Amino acid sequence: MAVPTPRPRPDAVSLPHRSRLDPAAPFRDEILAAHDAAVAAGRDGYVDPMTGYVVLTAAFLLDRGHCCESGCRHCPYVGGPDLPEG
């Protein structure tokens, strides 16, 4: 039996779920700016200004079509109607 594809949050590409990036997190504005620039440029990820690690964009994760349950910062499915908890 196939696992149904979860539905994303309506704001999934523009904002990470609060459980993945707290509104009070240090570097939040820089993180969101880096994410938005990567999405606008069609890149799959960006370099996290806090850690230097590559972080996948919500657009890339949405195109993948499922939540991998790895705790991705920009998972478009967390907080949506099918995966309500972060």
C-alpha positions in Angstrom: 0.0 0.0 0.0 1.4 3.4 -1.0 1.9 6.0 1.7 -0.2 9.2 0.9 1.8 12.3 0.2 1.3 14.7 3.1 -0.2 18.1 2.4 2.2 21.1 3.0 1.4 24.1 5.1 0.1 27.1 3.0 3.0 29.2 4.1 5.6 26.4 3.8 7.9 27.9 1.2 8.1 31.3 2.9 8.3 30.4 6.7 9.7 27.4 8.5 7.5 25.9 11.3 8.2 27.5 14.7 9.3 24.1 16.0 12.1 24.1 13.4 13.2 27.8 13.6 12.0 29.6 16.7 10.8 33.2 16.1 13.4 34.4 18.6 16.3 32.4 17.2 19.6 34.2 16.7 20.3 35.0 13.0 16.6 34.3 12.1 16.5 37.3 9.7 19.8 36.2 8.1 18.5 32.6 7.8 15.3 33.6 6.2 17.1 36.0 3.8 19.5 33.2 2.8 16.6 30.8 2.3 14.6 33.3 0.2 17.6 34.1 -1.9 18.2 30.4 -2.6 14.6 29.8 -3.5 14.5 32.8 -5.8 17.7 31.6 -7.5 16.3 28.1 -7.9 19.0 26.6 -5.7 18.4 23.4 -3.6 20.0 24.9 -0.5 21.9 27.6 1.2 24.8 28.0 3.7 23.4 28.4 7.2 24.8 31.7 8.7 24.9 30.1 12.2 26.7 26.8 11.4 28.1 26.9 7.9 26.2 23.8 7.0 24.2 23.5 3.8 20.4 23.6 4.6 17.8 22.4 2.1 15.2 24.9 1.0 11.4 24.4 1.4 11.0 24.5 -2.3 13.4 21.6 -2.8 11.8 19.6 0.0 8.3 20.3 -1.4 9.5 19.0 -4.8 10.7 15.8 -3.2 7.1 15.2 -2.1 7.4 13.7 1.3 8.8 14.3 4.8 11.9 12.3 5.5 11.6 12.8 9.3 15.1 14.1 9.6 14.2 17.3 11.2 14.8 19.6 8.2 14.5 23.2 9.2 12.3 24.1 6.2 10.2 20.9 6.0 7.0 22.1 4.3 5.0 19.3 5.8 5.6 19.8 9.5 2.7 21.8 11.0 0.5 21.0 8.0 -2.8 19.1 8.1 -1.2 15.7 7.9 1.9 16.2 10.2 0.6 18.7 12.8 3.5 18.4 15.3 7.0 19.5 14.7 
